Amino acid sequence: MINPDETENTNTKKRHGRVVVLTGPGKGKSSSAFGMVMRAAGWGYKICVIQFIKKESRKTGEQMAASQLDGIEWHCMGDGFTWITNNPEQDKINNRKIWEFSKDKIRSGDFDLVVLDEINYAAGYGWISGDEIASFISKEKPAETHLILTGRGALEEVIGVADTVTEMGMVKHAYESGITAGRGIEF
């Protein structure tokens, strides 16, 4: 087990960058990741958030709050809800571009924390393979960089290389009662 005091950069020790997977059918995967973004920002970390599904035209509270803080780079690059797409081939092409962009950001070593929000959806649709993600994490992610991957249906290969995996379970959701997404709660 790693001693928390030994995980931060000091003159003699390097941080162990965690790989955290937040998955499952319940609400709160992205919210949990963004909570960690706020925590890391409080410590002065450099952060990059890359969103695979959400598109720039739909602002979220998290994105607006992050824009007021130093050290957070935010990229909302998706085509919108892919499960109601009119052009799945375009979604595949775009998600491949987002994945390449993500790898470049991670490889740069410029960030203490990188969030790949809803990447598990792209993998679940077969646009990025679990082996490809796991191999990149194992071989190319800088050792000190923290990485958070969110979205339902995390693939076993990705779970296998993660340090922490949390599966959010759903007991009840307002959407099931016809209540649509609400500002400040879902976005």
N, CA, C and O of each residue as an XYZ file, in Angstrom:
748
protein
N       0.853     -1.190      0.000
C       0.000      0.000      0.000
C       0.888      1.238      0.000
O       1.917      1.282      0.674
N       0.479      2.225     -0.754
C       1.254      3.451     -0.871
C       0.875      4.399      0.254
O      -0.305      4.637      0.508
N       1.872      4.931      0.918
C       1.679      5.910      1.974
C       1.306      7.241      1.331
O       2.036      7.714      0.460
N       0.186      7.869      1.733
C      -0.223      9.132      1.104
C       0.849     10.205      1.172
O       0.957     11.027      0.262
N       1.645     10.212      2.238
C       2.695     11.216      2.362
C       3.793     11.025      1.321
O       4.550     11.953      1.035
N       3.880      9.823      0.756
C       4.913      9.536     -0.232
C       4.420      9.738     -1.658
O       5.176      9.519     -2.604
N       3.188     10.144     -1.829
C       2.641     10.247     -3.182
C       2.776     11.626     -3.786
O       2.573     11.779     -4.991
N       3.105     12.618     -3.015
C       3.238     13.969     -3.546
C       4.684     14.247     -3.927
O       5.617     13.673     -3.365
N       4.847     15.140     -4.894
C       6.184     15.519     -5.324
C       6.930     16.200     -4.191
O       6.444     17.166     -3.602
N       8.090     15.698     -3.899
C       9.013     16.344     -2.965
C      10.366     16.305     -3.637
O      10.471     15.920     -4.802
N      11.383     16.690     -2.935
C      12.713     16.653     -3.536
C      13.167     15.236     -3.852
O      13.973     15.044     -4.762
N      12.675     14.250     -3.133
C      13.168     12.890     -3.310
C      12.122     11.893     -3.772
O      12.469     10.769     -4.133
N      10.853     12.271     -3.772
C       9.803     11.315     -4.092
C       8.904     11.856     -5.190
O       8.683     13.064     -5.280
N       8.387     10.964     -6.022
C       7.435     11.339     -7.071
C       6.063     10.818     -6.719
O       5.914      9.805     -6.036
N       5.062     11.533     -7.203
C       3.672     11.140     -6.994
C       3.364      9.907     -7.839
O       3.868      9.770     -8.953
N       2.539      9.016     -7.306
C       2.022      7.870     -8.065
C       0.708      8.308     -8.680
O      -0.290      8.456     -7.974
N       0.697      8.519     -9.995
C      -0.524      8.944    -10.681
C      -1.551      7.827    -10.673
O      -1.280      6.727    -11.153
N      -2.710      8.098    -10.141
C      -3.783      7.103    -10.059
C      -4.562      7.024    -11.354
O      -4.670      8.006    -12.088
N      -5.102      5.855    -11.628
C      -6.066      5.655    -12.708
C      -7.374      5.285    -12.022
O      -7.475      4.248    -11.367
N      -8.373      6.146    -12.180
C      -9.663      5.973    -11.521
C     -10.730      5.782    -12.601
O     -10.823      6.575    -13.538
N     -11.527      4.732    -12.464
C     -12.630      4.475    -13.383
C     -13.932      4.623    -12.607
O     -14.134      3.983    -11.575
N     -14.816      5.484    -13.127
C     -16.130      5.702    -12.532
C     -17.157      5.226    -13.548
O     -17.279      5.796    -14.633
N     -17.897      4.175    -13.192
C     -18.781      3.525    -14.163
C     -20.080      3.110    -13.486
O     -20.291      3.404    -12.310
N     -20.934      2.439    -14.213
C     -22.179      1.923    -13.662
C     -23.392      2.706    -14.136
O     -23.259      3.787    -14.710
N     -24.591      2.146    -13.888
C     -25.823      2.749    -14.395
C     -26.341      3.917    -13.565
O     -27.261      4.613    -13.996
N     -25.781      4.144    -12.400
C     -26.284      5.204    -11.532
C     -25.767      6.586    -11.885
O     -24.798      6.729    -12.630
N     -26.417      7.594    -11.346
C     -26.045      8.991    -11.546
C     -24.806      9.307    -10.706
O     -24.632      8.775     -9.610
N     -23.955     10.178    -11.237
C     -22.866     10.694    -10.411
C     -21.461     10.398    -10.869
O     -20.511     10.750    -10.169
N     -21.286      9.767    -12.012
C     -19.941      9.435    -12.479
C     -19.152     10.694    -12.831
O     -18.050     10.910    -12.326
N     -19.722     11.512    -13.694
C     -19.051     12.767    -14.064
C     -18.982     13.699    -12.856
O     -17.969     14.363    -12.639
N     -20.048     13.748    -12.078
C     -20.057     14.617    -10.897
C     -18.932     14.259     -9.943
O     -18.290     15.147     -9.382
N     -18.688     12.981     -9.755
C     -17.592     12.542     -8.904
C     -16.243     12.982     -9.488
O     -15.373     13.471     -8.768
N     -16.089     12.801    -10.793
C     -14.839     13.223    -11.441
C     -14.630     14.720    -11.276
O     -13.519     15.166    -10.991
N     -15.700     15.501    -11.455
C     -15.562     16.950    -11.347
C     -15.327     17.381     -9.903
O     -14.714     18.420     -9.659
N     -15.801     16.604     -8.961
C     -15.455     16.854     -7.559
C     -13.957     16.695     -7.346
O     -13.341     17.478     -6.623
N     -13.369     15.673     -7.981
C     -11.918     15.491     -7.885
C     -11.174     16.609     -8.608
O     -10.075     16.988     -8.203
N     -11.773     17.139     -9.684
C     -11.179     18.296    -10.366
C     -11.105     19.471     -9.393
O     -10.071     20.133     -9.302
N     -12.187     19.736     -8.667
C     -12.191     20.840     -7.703
C     -11.164     20.602     -6.599
O     -10.463     21.525     -6.184
N     -11.081     19.363     -6.129
C     -10.111     19.026     -5.090
C      -8.692     19.285     -5.593
O      -7.880     19.893     -4.896
N      -8.401     18.817     -6.808
C      -7.062     18.993     -7.377
C      -6.766     20.476     -7.618
O      -5.647     20.936     -7.393
N      -7.780     21.222     -8.078
C      -7.596     22.664     -8.308
C      -7.245     23.362     -6.997
O      -6.438     24.291     -6.977
N      -7.849     22.914     -5.919
C      -7.553     23.489     -4.612
C      -6.098     23.323     -4.214
O      -5.559     24.134     -3.462
N      -5.464     22.282     -4.713
C      -4.050     22.030     -4.441
C      -3.138     22.636     -5.502
O      -1.924     22.436     -5.478
N      -3.736     23.382     -6.436
C      -2.924     24.050     -7.449
C      -2.482     23.159     -8.592
O      -1.547     23.503     -9.314
N      -3.134     22.020     -8.772
C      -2.779     21.113     -9.866
C      -3.201     21.703    -11.206
O      -4.156     22.476    -11.285
N      -2.484     21.331    -12.247
C      -2.889     21.644    -13.622
C      -3.797     20.514    -14.090
O      -3.464     19.337    -13.948
N      -4.946     20.881    -14.649
C      -5.996     19.907    -14.951
C      -6.465     20.070    -16.382
O      -6.564     21.184    -16.896
N      -6.753     18.943    -17.020
C      -7.352     18.945    -18.352
C      -8.576     18.039    -18.325
O      -8.485     16.864    -17.969
N      -9.722     18.598    -18.704
C     -10.966     17.834    -18.813
C     -11.304     17.734    -20.295
O     -11.363     18.741    -21.001
N     -11.525     16.500    -20.758
C     -11.899     16.259    -22.152
C     -13.201     15.474    -22.141
O     -13.272     14.369    -21.601
N     -14.236     16.065    -22.749
C     -15.546     15.428    -22.764
C     -15.803     14.803    -24.134
O     -15.745     15.482    -25.160
N     -16.088     13.496    -24.137
C     -16.290     12.738    -25.361
C     -17.690     12.854    -25.929
O     -17.851     12.757    -27.145
N     -18.707     13.055    -25.112
C     -20.088     13.044    -25.597
C     -20.679     14.450    -25.622
O     -21.272     14.854    -26.622
N     -20.526     15.181    -24.550
C     -21.140     16.511    -24.479
C     -20.552     17.444    -25.523
O     -19.354     17.405    -25.803
N     -21.412     18.289    -26.101
C     -20.918     19.208    -27.119
C     -20.838     20.623    -26.579
O     -21.541     20.997    -25.640
N     -19.963     21.396    -27.200
C     -19.645     22.755    -26.735
C     -20.873     23.641    -26.612
O     -20.927     24.491    -25.724
N     -21.842     23.467    -27.468
C     -23.004     24.354    -27.470
C     -23.884     24.184    -26.230
O     -24.725     25.038    -25.947
N     -23.699     23.102    -25.500
C     -24.495     22.886    -24.284
C     -23.613     23.074    -23.056
O     -22.963     22.135    -22.596
N     -23.599     24.272    -22.543
C     -22.777     24.600    -21.372
C     -23.289     23.863    -20.137
O     -24.486     23.621    -19.981
N     -22.349     23.518    -19.273
C     -22.707     22.897    -18.010
C     -22.212     23.787    -16.871
O     -21.305     24.599    -17.052
N     -22.812     23.626    -15.713
C     -22.387     24.376    -14.533
C     -20.938     24.117    -14.180
O     -20.214     25.033    -13.789
N     -20.508     22.854    -14.320
C     -19.119     22.513    -13.996
C     -18.150     23.266    -14.903
O     -17.146     23.806    -14.441
N     -18.456     23.295    -16.181
C     -17.588     23.965    -17.141
C     -17.533     25.472    -16.849
O     -16.461     26.075    -16.899
N     -18.680     26.073    -16.548
C     -18.696     27.508    -16.254
C     -17.925     27.817    -14.966
O     -17.212     28.819    -14.897
N     -18.064     26.963    -13.949
C     -17.320     27.174    -12.705
C     -15.822     27.002    -12.942
O     -15.017     27.787    -12.440
N     -15.450     25.982    -13.700
C     -14.032     25.723    -13.974
C     -13.385     26.876    -14.728
O     -12.201     27.154    -14.538
N     -14.154     27.553    -15.585
C     -13.597     28.659    -16.356
C     -13.183     29.831    -15.466
O     -12.431     30.704    -15.899
N     -13.667     29.851    -14.239
C     -13.324     30.917    -13.311
C     -12.097     30.595    -12.456
O     -11.665     31.414    -11.645
N     -11.545     29.405    -12.644
C     -10.392     28.965    -11.866
C      -9.147     28.886    -12.738
O      -9.225     28.602    -13.933
N      -8.019     29.138    -12.133
C      -6.751     28.995    -12.846
C      -6.365     27.526    -12.928
O      -6.659     26.741    -12.026
N      -5.706     27.169    -14.015
C      -5.111     25.848    -14.119
C      -6.007     24.754    -14.655
O      -5.605     23.591    -14.667
N      -7.235     25.092    -15.109
C      -8.133     24.071    -15.649
C      -8.367     24.357    -17.126
O      -8.871     25.416    -17.499
N      -7.995     23.399    -17.952
C      -8.230     23.461    -19.395
C      -9.406     22.533    -19.689
O      -9.387     21.371    -19.281
N     -10.413     23.017    -20.377
C     -11.647     22.246    -20.574
C     -11.952     22.131    -22.060
O     -11.998     23.136    -22.769
N     -12.160     20.906    -22.532
C     -12.462     20.656    -23.941
C     -13.742     19.834    -24.036
O     -13.768     18.662    -23.660
N     -14.789     20.452    -24.534
C     -16.077     19.801    -24.729
C     -16.161     19.498    -26.228
O     -16.432     20.401    -27.020
N     -15.932     18.235    -26.630
C     -15.659     17.923    -28.032
C     -16.642     16.966    -28.690
O     -16.470     16.628    -29.861
N     -17.651     16.525    -27.981
C     -18.553     15.510    -28.515
C     -19.567     16.035    -29.504
O     -19.642     17.232    -29.782
N     -20.344     15.108    -30.025
C     -21.418     15.410    -30.977
C     -22.786     15.407    -30.313
O     -23.803     15.542    -30.993
N     -22.821     15.257    -29.014
C     -24.097     15.160    -28.309
C     -24.408     13.718    -27.975
O     -23.542     12.850    -28.088
N     -25.607     13.461    -27.575
C     -25.986     12.126    -27.109
C     -25.938     11.124    -28.257
O     -26.811     11.121    -29.124
N     -24.932     10.289    -28.256
C     -24.699      9.370    -29.367
C     -25.762      8.294    -29.480
O     -25.916      7.686    -30.539
N     -26.499      8.047    -28.403
C     -27.525      7.007    -28.479
C     -28.758      7.474    -29.245
O     -29.650      6.673    -29.524
N     -28.821      8.772    -29.593
C     -29.911      9.262    -30.442
C     -29.349      9.910    -31.710
O     -29.941     10.837    -32.262
N     -28.213      9.412    -32.154
C     -27.517     10.013    -33.282
C     -28.218      9.769    -34.617
O     -28.929      8.780    -34.796
N     -28.000     10.684    -35.533
C     -28.449     10.508    -36.907
C     -27.298     10.093    -37.812
O     -27.512      9.755    -38.977
N     -26.063     10.117    -37.277
C     -24.899      9.830    -38.089
C     -23.845      9.087    -37.263
O     -22.860      9.693    -36.841
N     -24.036      7.788    -37.027
C     -23.102      7.043    -36.189
C     -21.682      6.992    -36.756
O     -20.719      6.927    -35.993
N     -21.540      7.020    -38.073
C     -20.191      7.004    -38.657
C     -19.439      8.284    -38.303
O     -18.244      8.244    -38.012
N     -20.143      9.428    -38.327
C     -19.521     10.699    -37.940
C     -19.143     10.674    -36.462
O     -18.079     11.167    -36.088
N     -20.003     10.104    -35.621
C     -19.689      9.992    -34.196
C     -18.426      9.172    -33.983
O     -17.587      9.517    -33.151
N     -18.292      8.092    -34.734
C     -17.097      7.243    -34.629
C     -15.851      8.026    -35.018
O     -14.846      7.986    -34.309
N     -15.910      8.735    -36.137
C     -14.762      9.520    -36.604
C     -14.400     10.583    -35.575
O     -13.226     10.764    -35.255
N     -15.407     11.289    -35.056
C     -15.143     12.344    -34.084
C     -14.547     11.784    -32.797
O     -13.619     12.372    -32.241
N     -15.066     10.663    -32.318
C     -14.545     10.091    -31.078
C     -13.125      9.570    -31.251
O     -12.347      9.591    -30.297
N     -12.775      9.108    -32.429
C     -11.379      8.718    -32.704
C     -10.482      9.955    -32.634
O      -9.375      9.889    -32.100
N     -10.956     11.082    -33.170
C     -10.185     12.335    -33.100
C     -10.019     12.784    -31.650
O      -8.942     13.221    -31.243
N     -11.098     12.669    -30.878
C     -11.028     13.055    -29.460
C     -10.017     12.161    -28.728
O      -9.256     12.643    -27.889
N     -10.011     10.881    -29.041
C      -9.073      9.949    -28.407
C      -7.635     10.345    -28.753
O      -6.780     10.364    -27.868
N      -7.356     10.654    -30.001
C      -6.002     11.078    -30.388
C      -5.609     12.363    -29.670
O      -4.486     12.489    -29.182
N      -6.540     13.322    -29.604
C      -6.319     14.573    -28.879
C      -6.020     14.278    -27.403
O      -5.103     14.858    -26.822
N      -6.795     13.377    -26.807
C      -6.621     13.009    -25.397
C      -5.240     12.417    -25.153
O      -4.564     12.783    -24.192
N      -4.825     11.509    -26.016
C      -3.508     10.895    -25.847
C      -2.402     11.942    -25.903
O      -1.448     11.886    -25.127
N      -2.533     12.897    -26.821
C      -1.524     13.960    -26.913
C      -1.476     14.789    -25.632
O      -0.394     15.114    -25.142
N      -2.638     15.130    -25.090
C      -2.688     15.915    -23.852
C      -2.063     15.144    -22.688
O      -1.314     15.711    -21.893
N      -2.370     13.862    -22.594
C      -1.822     13.048    -21.505
C      -0.317     12.886    -21.672
O       0.437     13.089    -20.720
N       0.124     12.524    -22.867
C       1.554     12.329    -23.136
C       2.389     13.574    -22.851
O       3.558     13.472    -22.481
N       1.789     14.739    -23.023
C       2.538     15.989    -22.871
C       3.169     16.122    -21.493
O       4.203     16.771    -21.340
N       2.549     15.509    -20.493
C       3.055     15.651    -19.132
C       2.771     17.018    -18.537
O       3.279     17.342    -17.464
N       1.969     17.825    -19.217
C       1.666     19.179    -18.763
C       0.617     19.224    -17.656
O       0.414     20.265    -17.032
N      -0.048     18.097    -17.413
C      -1.177     18.096    -16.484
C      -0.949     17.106    -15.344
O      -0.397     16.023    -15.533
N      -1.392     17.514    -14.159
C      -1.352     16.623    -12.998
C      -2.534     15.669    -13.018
O      -2.438     14.535    -12.548
N      -3.663     16.144    -13.572
C      -4.898     15.355    -13.618
C      -5.563     15.542    -14.977
O      -5.727     16.666    -15.452
N      -5.945     14.423    -15.598
C      -6.693     14.459    -16.851
C      -7.969     13.649    -16.644
O      -7.931     12.520    -16.156
N      -9.108     14.250    -17.028
C     -10.396     13.566    -16.957
C     -10.847     13.274    -18.380
O     -10.935     14.185    -19.203
N     -11.134     12.013    -18.673
C     -11.710     11.597    -19.954
C     -13.173     11.269    -19.684
O     -13.547     10.122    -19.441
N     -13.985     12.323    -19.735
C     -15.388     12.204    -19.363
C     -16.174     11.483    -20.450
O     -16.198     11.910    -21.604
N     -16.805     10.404    -20.074
C     -17.672      9.580    -20.927
C     -16.919      8.812    -22.014
O     -17.510      8.423    -23.021
N     -15.624      8.592    -21.815
C     -14.859      7.772    -22.754
C     -15.372      6.333    -22.771
O     -15.259      5.650    -23.789
N     -15.933      5.869    -21.657
C     -16.415      4.488    -21.615
C     -17.542      4.248    -22.613
O     -17.705      3.130    -23.103
N     -18.326      5.291    -22.922
C     -19.345      5.142    -23.962
C     -18.681      4.877    -25.317
O     -19.089      3.972    -26.045
N     -17.660      5.667    -25.650
C     -16.958      5.496    -26.928
C     -16.375      4.093    -27.027
O     -16.410      3.473    -28.089
N     -15.843      3.599    -25.924
C     -15.296      2.237    -25.930
C     -16.412      1.206    -26.039
O     -16.271      0.210    -26.748
N     -17.506      1.437    -25.349
C     -18.632      0.514    -25.400
C     -19.232      0.383    -26.792
O     -19.743     -0.676    -27.155
N     -19.170      1.457    -27.572
C     -19.664      1.429    -28.953
C     -18.641      0.828    -29.911
O     -18.916      0.671    -31.100
N     -17.449      0.489    -29.385
C     -16.420     -0.120    -30.226
C     -15.592      0.873    -31.024
O     -14.846      0.469    -31.916
N     -15.705      2.159    -30.724
C     -14.964      3.175    -31.459
C     -13.513      3.249    -30.998
O     -12.627      3.645    -31.755
N     -13.286      2.860    -29.744
C     -11.944      2.749    -29.167
C     -11.957      1.419    -28.426
O     -12.871      1.173    -27.638
N     -10.992      0.572    -28.649
C     -11.032     -0.732    -27.986
C     -10.518     -0.631    -26.553
O      -9.699      0.228    -26.226
N     -11.015     -1.520    -25.718
C     -10.535     -1.592    -24.344
C      -9.048     -1.893    -24.294
O      -8.329     -1.349    -23.456
N      -8.581     -2.762    -25.192
C      -7.146     -3.076    -25.246
C      -6.327     -1.841    -25.582
O      -5.256     -1.624    -25.015
N      -6.833     -1.034    -26.507
C      -6.126      0.180    -26.912
C      -6.005      1.161    -25.742
O      -4.939      1.730    -25.511
N      -7.083      1.351    -25.020
C      -7.060      2.257    -23.863
C      -6.129      1.714    -22.786
O      -5.298      2.447    -22.249
N      -6.270      0.432    -22.471
C      -5.450     -0.179    -21.424
C      -3.966     -0.139    -21.791
O      -3.124      0.155    -20.943
N      -3.651     -0.430    -23.041
C      -2.256     -0.400    -23.486
C      -1.676      1.008    -23.361
O      -0.548      1.179    -22.900
N      -2.443      2.007    -23.770
C      -1.971      3.389    -23.658
C      -1.703      3.745    -22.199
O      -0.665      4.324    -21.878
N      -2.630      3.402    -21.325
C      -2.468      3.716    -19.905
C      -1.212      3.032    -19.358
O      -0.418      3.651    -18.650
N      -1.043      1.767    -19.690
C       0.084      0.995    -19.161
C       1.431      1.433    -19.708
O       2.433      1.405    -18.994
N       1.461      1.837    -20.968
C       2.750      2.090    -21.627
C       3.095      3.554    -21.850
O       4.272      3.900    -21.949
N       2.072      4.438    -21.932
C       2.370      5.805    -22.344
C       1.960      6.888    -21.355
O       2.496      7.995    -21.417
N       1.042      6.614    -20.460
C       0.632      7.633    -19.490
C       1.810      7.945    -18.576
O       2.395      7.027    -18.002
N       2.173      9.219    -18.427
C       3.236      9.546    -17.478
C       2.898      9.013    -16.084
O       1.755      9.110    -15.637
N       3.882      8.458    -15.413
C       3.663      7.775    -14.125
C       3.045      8.671    -13.068
O       2.313      8.183    -12.207
N       3.319      9.970    -13.111
C       2.814     10.870    -12.072
C       1.461     11.500    -12.410
O       0.890     12.203    -11.577
N       0.949     11.263    -13.598
C      -0.319     11.863    -14.021
C      -1.508     11.053    -13.507
O      -1.580      9.840    -13.705
N      -2.432     11.738    -12.851
C      -3.689     11.117    -12.442
C      -4.628     11.120    -13.647
O      -4.672     12.093    -14.399
N      -5.378     10.030    -13.829
C      -6.281      9.894    -14.968
C      -7.621      9.353    -14.473
O      -7.674      8.346    -13.767
N      -8.703     10.035    -14.852
C     -10.045      9.596    -14.479
C     -10.824      9.323    -15.752
O     -10.867     10.167    -16.647
N     -11.447      8.136    -15.843
C     -12.250      7.744    -16.997
C     -13.676      7.499    -16.514
O     -13.899      6.731    -15.578
N     -14.649      8.163    -17.165
C     -16.028      8.022    -16.716
C     -16.915      7.428    -17.813
O     -16.525      7.338    -18.977
N     -18.094      7.033    -17.410
C     -19.118      6.547    -18.337
C     -19.551      5.137    -17.996
O     -18.796      4.357    -17.414
N     -20.771      4.827    -18.367
C     -21.308      3.478    -18.147
C     -20.504      2.454    -18.932
O     -19.868      2.770    -19.937
N     -20.549      1.227    -18.448
C     -20.031      0.093    -19.203
C     -18.533      0.057    -19.398
O     -18.066     -0.323    -20.472
N     -17.764      0.442    -18.391
C     -16.303      0.353    -18.516
C     -15.919     -1.073    -18.904
O     -16.428     -2.041    -18.338
N     -15.022     -1.187    -19.868
C     -14.596     -2.494    -20.354
C     -13.602     -3.142    -19.387
O     -12.858     -2.456    -18.687
N     -13.607     -4.462    -19.364
C     -12.754     -5.212    -18.432
C     -11.278     -4.871    -18.569
O     -10.556     -4.829    -17.572
N     -10.822     -4.627    -19.793
C      -9.410     -4.289    -19.991
C      -9.062     -2.981    -19.283
O      -7.980     -2.845    -18.713
N      -9.973     -2.034    -19.323
C      -9.752     -0.745    -18.673
C      -9.818     -0.912    -17.154
O      -8.989     -0.365    -16.427
N     -10.785     -1.652    -16.693
C     -10.890     -1.934    -15.263
C      -9.624     -2.609    -14.762
O      -9.169     -2.343    -13.650
N      -9.059     -3.480    -15.581
C      -7.863     -4.219    -15.189
C      -6.645     -3.353    -14.928
O      -5.811     -3.713    -14.098
N      -6.513     -2.218    -15.613
C      -5.339     -1.361    -15.413
C      -5.605     -0.223    -14.428
O      -4.701      0.554    -14.121
N      -6.827     -0.124    -13.938
C      -7.176      0.958    -13.013
C      -6.685      0.651    -11.605
O      -6.559     -0.508    -11.208
N      -6.409      1.720    -10.862
C      -6.062      1.585     -9.445
C      -7.333      1.558     -8.597
O      -7.408      0.846     -7.595
N      -8.330      2.342     -9.010
C      -9.590      2.449     -8.279
C     -10.734      2.394     -9.283
O     -10.720      3.094    -10.295
N     -11.721      1.557     -8.993
C     -12.904      1.460     -9.844
C     -14.119      1.575     -8.934
O     -14.252      0.848     -7.949
N     -14.997      2.502     -9.286
C     -16.242      2.652     -8.542
C     -17.393      2.462     -9.512
O     -17.446      3.087    -10.571
N     -18.311      1.590     -9.131
C     -19.497      1.372     -9.940
C     -20.672      2.034     -9.237
O     -21.059      1.649     -8.133
N     -21.232      3.044     -9.908
C     -22.380      3.759     -9.359
C     -23.633      2.935     -9.642
O     -23.918      2.604    -10.793
N     -24.368      2.613     -8.604
C     -25.596      1.857     -8.769
C     -26.802      2.789     -8.756
O     -26.794      3.825     -8.090
N     -27.826      2.412     -9.491
C     -29.038      3.230     -9.504
C     -30.119      2.539     -8.676
O     -30.452      1.377     -8.909
N     -30.644      3.254     -7.733
C     -31.777      2.777     -6.960
C     -33.054      3.378     -7.547
O     -34.061      2.690     -7.710
N     -32.994      4.677     -7.861
C     -34.138      5.393     -8.412
C     -33.590      6.630     -9.125
O     -32.611      7.223     -8.673
N     -34.211      7.015    -10.226
C     -33.780      8.205    -10.954
C     -35.005      9.005    -11.376
O     -35.998      8.438    -11.832
N     -34.931     10.317    -11.224
C     -36.050     11.206    -11.549
C     -36.500     11.046    -12.995
O     -37.686     11.197    -13.289
N     -35.577     10.744    -13.901
C     -35.902     10.596    -15.320
C     -36.964      9.511    -15.527
O     -37.814      9.621    -16.411
N     -36.902      8.456    -14.697
C     -37.885      7.368    -14.800
C     -39.305      7.853    -14.509
O     -40.272      7.224    -14.939
N     -39.438      8.962    -13.785
C     -40.748      9.546    -13.456
C     -41.128     10.667    -14.404
O     -42.112     11.374    -14.185
N     -40.332     10.826    -15.469
C     -40.636     11.857    -16.460
C     -40.037     13.214    -16.159
O     -40.357     14.190    -16.838
N     -39.174     13.302    -15.155
C     -38.537     14.565    -14.808
C     -37.262     14.689    -15.637
O     -36.374     13.842    -15.546
N     -37.173     15.747    -16.448
C     -36.023     15.919    -17.322
C     -34.825     16.498    -16.555
O     -34.954     16.948    -15.417
N     -33.665     16.474    -17.210
C     -32.430     16.974    -16.614
C     -32.608     18.419    -16.159
O     -33.187     19.242    -16.868
N     -32.102     18.708    -14.969
C     -32.265     20.038    -14.404
C     -30.949     20.775    -14.210
O     -29.943     20.190    -13.809
N     -30.978     22.065    -14.502
C     -29.818     22.929    -14.311
C     -29.385     22.872    -12.849
O     -30.208     22.953    -11.937
N     -28.086     22.732    -12.649
C     -27.543     22.690    -11.296
C     -27.550     21.314    -10.657
O     -26.876     21.094     -9.651
N     -28.305     20.382    -11.232
C     -28.334     19.005    -10.711
C     -27.735     18.043    -11.738
O     -26.831     17.277    -11.406
N     -28.222     18.071    -12.969
C     -27.676     17.191    -14.012
C     -26.698     17.903    -14.945
O     -25.876     17.244    -15.581
N     -26.766     19.208    -15.039
C     -25.817     19.907    -15.910
C     -25.520     21.301    -15.384
O     -24.741     22.036    -15.990
